[in-house]
Amino acid sequence: MKNIVFLFFFVLYSCQTNNVIISSKPAHITRKIISFKENKEVNILIADNNDIIEVFKENTSNNCKKIKLGKSYSLKIIPVSDLIQHGVESPNEYILNDSTIIKYSHYYTLEKKQNVCIIK
């Protein structure tokens, strides 16, 4: 009888689900920005290695970070493409709007909202 009770508690304990949190911590990367795209809500910075950095626009401030095309910048980002489950149905494409699709190697988002001013 003791063995049955022990076995019952062992099975009950082993069947407990573990809470798994899928997240990503911010990291610093350095990328050379060669191009950009934008819409009403975001700026997309395109790096020379085909990475994209999504920068959500800040509506409460008129200040902006000046980005010169062809120059390297260190950015605090959150890796988004690492969180996406890749498969046949999820290609490495960012859909900016109905007519603009950007293919990427890695997809990041800037940790904080920020206005970006592009200097050519």
Helices and strands as residue ranges (DSSP letters): H 2-14, E 27-38, E 42-47, E 52-56, E 65-68, E 72-79, E 93-97, E 100-103, E 107-110, E 116-119
